[in-house]
Amino acid sequence: MKDQNGYNVRAVERALQILESFSEENAERGVSEIAQLVDLHKATTFRIVTTLVNFGFLERTTDGQKYRLGMRLASLGSNVIQRMDVRREALPYMQRLVDQWGESVDLSIFEQDDVFFVEAVQGNHALTFAAAVISRLPLHCTASGKVFLAYQPPDKLDRLLQQPLSAYTDKTITSPEKLREQLAEIRRLGYAIDDEELEVGVYAFSAPIRNQHKEVIAAMGMPIPVSRLNLDQLQAIAAALCDTTASVSYRLGYRP
């Protein structure tokens, strides 16, 4: 197998080396010091440092003579920690849903305008559906995607609905106006459904998981083959899923 390091971009390597030159013991450094540590010309170091400042990864100290790590890194780190916390707290509850209903359960987050799956527990039926971990699916035609859309700020929702809404099946909602109506219903009910809108033969439920700031940070979904769908159980499944996500949200600090 070819050495993956061969694909590295040198400028990115240098920027990462500069970021890694900061530590708890050396939280502030000047350009000359950084240049020496990473073995770069001072002018090159200054250009990279300036770029990192412009993007918030570094910031100037009060006296303007040195630099330190910026808040953008804290934000990114918080996203990673949050994802790990959600997965850890959600996993046992996901397993309970699988034990109760026998269907697969997945966990996703909203990332780069997609549904990004971070965990899945397989059901115990011979035929099950579950999104692969680290896979991505569109927002407008998945239950979890519609959960994320339903709780977006108005300006961000407007931007997302201006993008083309591709049809995956005859049931896919491609009208922004109709989708907005469904999003309002999702906010009222507290959960979303995908009625064969992404894939023929698959029905899915999803409900939001919130953090201590009352933000929707994840969604828990349950896809079910239409051939096994018991119409008398729809409300019971939705209620169980909402109760489960409420429990996970509580564990993450959410209080209504």
C-alpha positions in Angstrom: 0.0 0.0 0.0 1.3 3.4 -0.9 2.5 5.6 2.0 -0.3 8.0 2.7 2.2 10.7 3.8 2.9 11.1 0.1 -0.4 12.9 -0.2 0.4 15.5 2.4 0.3 19.2 1.4 3.5 20.8 2.5 1.8 24.2 3.4 -0.8 22.4 5.5 2.0 20.4 7.2 3.8 23.6 8.1 0.6 25.2 9.5 -0.1 22.2 11.7 3.5 22.2 12.9 3.1 25.8 13.9 -0.1 25.0 15.8 1.6 22.1 17.6 4.5 24.3 18.7 2.2 25.8 21.3 1.7 24.0 24.6 0.5 24.5 28.1 4.0 25.4 29.2 4.6 27.6 26.1 1.2 29.2 25.5 2.6 32.3 23.8 5.3 32.5 21.1 6.8 35.1 18.8 7.3 34.6 15.1 11.1 34.2 15.4 10.7 31.6 18.0 8.1 29.7 16.0 10.3 29.9 12.9 13.2 28.3 14.7 11.1 25.6 16.2 9.5 24.5 12.9 12.7 25.2 10.9 11.1 27.7 8.5 12.2 31.0 7.2 10.8 33.9 9.3 9.0 35.4 6.3 7.3 32.1 5.5 6.4 31.6 9.1 4.9 35.1 9.3 2.6 34.5 6.3 1.4 31.2 7.7 0.8 32.7 11.2 -1.1 35.6 9.7 -3.3 33.2 7.7 -4.0 31.2 10.9 -4.9 34.5 12.7 -7.2 35.5 9.9 -9.1 32.2 10.3 -9.2 32.3 14.1 -6.8 29.4 14.8 -4.2 31.8 16.3 -4.7 35.2 17.9 -2.3 38.0 18.9 -1.5 38.6 22.6 -2.5 41.9 24.1 0.9 43.5 23.5 0.8 42.4 19.8 4.3 40.9 20.0 3.4 37.2 20.3 0.7 34.7 19.4 -1.4 32.1 21.1 -4.0 29.5 20.1 -7.3 31.0 19.0 -10.8 30.2 20.0 -11.6 28.6 16.6 -9.6 25.6 17.9 -11.6 25.5 21.1 -14.8 25.5 19.0 -13.6 22.6 16.9 -12.4 20.7 19.9 -15.8 21.2 21.6 -17.5 19.7 18.5 -15.4 16.5 18.8 -16.0 16.2 22.6 -19.7 16.8 22.1 -19.8 14.1 19.5 -18.0 11.7 21.8 -20.3 12.6 24.7 -23.5 12.0 22.6 -22.3 8.7 21.3 -21.3 7.5 24.8 -24.5 8.5 26.4 -26.8 7.4 23.6 -25.4 3.9 23.0 -27.0 2.0 25.9 -30.4 3.7 25.2 -30.1 2.7 21.6 -29.5 -0.9 22.6 -32.6 -0.8 24.8 -34.7 0.3 21.8 -33.3 -2.5 19.7 -34.1 -5.0 22.5 -37.6 -3.6 22.8 -38.6 -3.4 19.1 -36.0 -5.6 17.3 -35.3 -2.8 14.8 -32.0 -1.1 14.0 -31.3 2.3 15.6 -28.9 4.9 14.4 -27.3 8.1 15.7 -26.4 11.1 13.6 -25.3 14.7 13.8 -25.7 17.6 11.4 -22.4 18.2 9.7 -21.5 20.2 6.5 -25.2 20.4 5.5 -25.6 16.6 5.6 -26.8 13.9 8.0 -23.6 12.3 9.3 -24.0 9.0 11.1 -21.8 8.4 14.1 -23.2 5.2 15.6 -25.6 2.3 14.7 -26.9 -0.7 16.5 -28.2 -3.5 14.3 -31.6 -5.0 14.8 -32.2 -8.7 15.4 -34.2 -9.4 12.3 -32.8 -11.1 9.2 -33.8 -8.0 7.2 -32.7 -4.8 8.8 -31.8 -1.3 7.6 -29.2 0.9 9.3 -27.0 3.6 7.9 -23.3 2.8 7.9 -21.3 4.7 10.5 -19.5 7.8 9.0 -21.8 7.7 6.0 -23.7 10.8 4.9 -27.3 11.2 3.7 -29.3 14.2 2.5 -31.4 16.3 4.9 -34.7 16.8 3.1 -35.7 13.2 2.5 -34.5 11.4 5.7 -36.2 11.4 9.1 -33.1 12.5 10.9 -32.3 15.1 8.3 -35.8 16.7 8.7 -35.2 16.8 12.4 -32.1 18.9 11.9 -33.9 21.1 9.4 -36.8 21.6 11.7 -34.6 23.2 14.4 -32.4 25.4 12.2 -32.4 29.2 12.6 -34.6 30.8 10.0 -31.8 32.3 8.0 -29.9 29.0 7.8 -33.1 27.1 6.9 -33.7 29.5 4.1 -30.2 28.9 2.7 -30.6 25.1 3.0 -34.0 25.1 1.2 -32.6 27.2 -1.6 -30.5 24.3 -2.6 -31.9 21.8 -5.1 -34.1 19.2 -3.4 -33.4 16.1 -5.4 -36.1 13.4 -5.8 -34.9 9.9 -4.7 -38.4 8.3 -4.9 -41.9 9.3 -6.0 -42.5 10.3 -2.4 -39.6 12.6 -1.9 -40.7 16.1 -1.0 -39.0 18.5 -3.5 -41.1 21.6 -2.8 -39.6 24.0 -0.2 -43.1 25.2 0.8 -44.4 21.6 1.4 -41.2 20.8 3.3 -41.6 23.9 5.5 -45.2 22.7 6.4 -43.8 19.3 7.4 -41.0 20.9 9.5 -43.7 22.8 11.4 -45.5 19.5 12.1 -42.2 18.0 13.3 -41.7 20.8 15.8 -45.3 20.2 17.0 -45.0 16.4 17.3 -41.4 16.2 18.5 -40.4 13.6 15.9 -40.0 13.2 12.1 -40.8 10.4 9.7 -39.4 9.3 6.3 -42.2 7.6 4.4 -40.1 5.9 1.6 -38.7 9.3 0.7 -35.1 8.2 0.4 -35.5 4.5 -0.5 -38.5 2.6 -1.6 -39.5 0.0 1.1 -38.0 1.9 4.0 -40.0 3.8 6.6 -38.1 5.7 9.4 -38.6 7.6 12.6 -36.3 10.1 14.1 -36.3 12.4 17.2 -33.9 15.1 18.4 -31.3 15.0 21.1 -30.6 18.3 22.8 -27.7 19.6 25.0 -27.7 21.9 28.1 -28.2 24.9 25.9 -31.4 23.4 24.4 -29.7 23.1 21.0 -30.5 20.0 18.8 -27.0 18.4 18.5 -28.0 14.9 17.3 -30.8 12.8 16.1 -31.7 9.2 16.9 -33.4 7.2 14.1 -35.2 3.9 13.6 -35.5 2.7 10.0 -38.1 -0.1 9.5 -38.8 -2.2 6.4 -42.3 -1.3 5.1 -43.0 -5.0 4.8 -42.7 -5.3 8.6 -44.4 -2.1 9.5 -47.3 -2.6 11.9 -49.6 0.4 11.6 -51.0 -0.2 15.0 -47.5 0.3 16.5 -46.6 3.6 14.8 -47.5 5.8 17.7 -46.0 3.5 20.3 -42.7 3.4 18.4 -42.6 7.2 18.0 -43.4 7.6 21.7 -40.6 5.2 22.7 -38.1 7.0 20.5 -39.1 10.4 21.9 -38.8 9.1 25.5 -35.4 7.7 24.7 -34.0 10.9 23.1 -35.5 12.8 26.1 -33.5 10.6 28.5 -30.3 11.0 26.5 -30.9 14.8 26.4 -31.4 14.8 30.1 -28.0 13.0 30.5 -26.4 15.7 28.4 -27.7 18.5 30.7 -30.9 19.4 28.8 -33.8 20.7 31.0 -37.1 21.7 29.4 
